Amino acid sequence: MTTSFHTVAADAAQPPHPAKKPHTVKAPFGAQRQDEYYWLRDDKRENPEMLAYLKAENAYVDAQMAALKPLEDKVYNEIVARIKQDDSSVPYRERGYWYYGRFEAGKDYLVYGRRKDGAGVDAVSIQQANGAADFAGEQVLLDVNALAAGKDYYSVGDWEVSPDNNLLAYADDTNGRRQYTIRFKNLATGETYADAIAGVSANLVWADDNKTLFYVENDPETLLTKRVKKHVLGTDPKLDPVVYEEKDDSFYMGIDRTRDDRYIVIHVSSTVSDEMRYAPAADPSRFTVLAPRTRDVEYGADHFDGRWVIRTNADGATNFKLVTAPSASTSRKDWKDWVAHRDDVFVEGVELFDGYAAIAERSDALERVRILKNDGKDEYVKADEPAYSMGLDANPEPGTPWLRYSYTSLTTPATVYELNVQTGERRLLKRQPVLGGYDPSQYVTERVWVPARDGARIPVSLVYKKGFRKDGTAALLQYGYGSYGASMDPGFSVTNVSLLDRGMVYAIAHIRGGQEMGRKWYDDGKLLRKKNTFTDFIDVTDYLVKAGYAAPDRVAAYGGSAGGLLMGAISNMAPDKYRVILSQVPFVDVVTTMLDASIPLTTNEYDEWGNPEQKKYYDYMLSYSPYDNLSKQAYPAMFVGTGLWDSQVQYFEPAKYVARLRDLNTGKHPLLFRTNMEGGHSGKSGRFRQYRERSEMFAFMLGQLGLAGDGTAAATQ
């Protein structure tokens, strides 16, 4: 077999080399480390030398990618051609209106709208109307295209309609830092009020009086959620009273209304503990603690049918169980088991209805929905593929026998069904349209189990085009995350089709640190067992290559955020096993970041990574931190991306990482570093801009894997 790989011309621009400036990072117990690129950190994003370096790196990417620009454009055009530009979401009914979001052809942002319920108006009929030019009866809530006009970045994080349906509160972000401003609109007149509340999270709850809004204020430095405040429309936000303030920086905070709309709740949550407060929505003057926080006891509660229904891991229920408590409960002593704990089933959530409950569960790394009726009978919603993703969809009104749920797989586009729990009838409400002749029958998905080096069995979801041969010649893109208990379920990707059509295999490694296999799967991939995440990913690569899914010199790996930590770790530990690494907004400077409590998210995550002020955690984190473990060796080709305004993984982590990697890398493969100067953790705003960024990254990868031409021939040579 012969494969031609894309190489960069010898006279291409040279990579930038930022200055080294001595800096000592000290730990409380006396440990010291040198960080010659620490100066690249500028919390105000104003340092001219730092900005010049980032711009120089971007210019270097432009020069290096010039030869692949036609491929980037081709991939981008393929992706966009699959997208129905005037698409819309499935409408859901709430308080007499059908709500939805829709795109207009050629525009980047959603239009949020609603239509009043009535004869001939339902989810299906509105979707059909949304495909036409005439939106008869529509009331536009927010035209995000108009709001975003003239802005480099714009995002609406959350919006809520008042109980009387007349007022809209929404939170917007204009730089990607997830520091939102709340604004108010009169839906009857279209007037936007002068009230504007800055420095908040995107979390809003109306009280029953239709003039009082509860919101969460962020700390201006750490950006942590700190205080719940209430605002009365028409008053000065500076005078808004504090309803609750959280003193412990290891807790996040959120607010909501219960299923029966009876209570407003405040939920504070750390990695290992929860506490909830509740107050009547009709008179939210005093909040009562449902159950005091206790370390290693997690819980979340909803109120319906005169009782609290609580999901918790209390009393050794590591995979969680459901308990109930009276409406006036203030103690765990009141909790009574309802759905028992099981070692082989992880309870993810529950939605309560009149006469039944829908329980989101996970077993053998697959999601399922269990319908539990009030008479004790239960059944499972059926699935038709070996690897899929299934979950509860929007079900805002409990008084219906129709349960709405979502379904997707690596070959099946996102689908929304309704199931009548009384008759068993199932209705297809919508399947994500994929244009350009996409035929799911021409692709194959499968689930394999990979033995880890310590005996654990790692589930892996795979997809490839029909006719693929496991002869060890193909190119593979392997994706992973493996942190925070976040499960990376197999779902359809409109972008990955461009890879599959070029003969590539796409694999999701459901490694430890996620929660695909239950809570123990998460616990075995965090704190002092974090390295299981990295070795699992490498073991999956070894298995897939040995099984013939990929050539050993044509494996690419992809991860972002904490998945970027994974990319940094595997490229240090096993650089010879990967030809290309794609790393987006990577968390790569673990020890320095976790030593600095002023950085957003740090204190919240001591129970995820460990507190480096304690030597045992410091030493363990230092043993895998990608930035600290870079060494003189040959590294794979890499494409690293970040956002200047990222508040979750600060831009300076990947900037320092790339600078030091350039110093130490003895290999000849390209290293590219792209900074989105207007975006944050999620990249640029707008519907299609994300696909431009993805296309550039994919073009880089395809060039390195010998797929810069027509693809199919190169993949099978």
Disulfide bonds with the S-S distance in Angstrom:
none
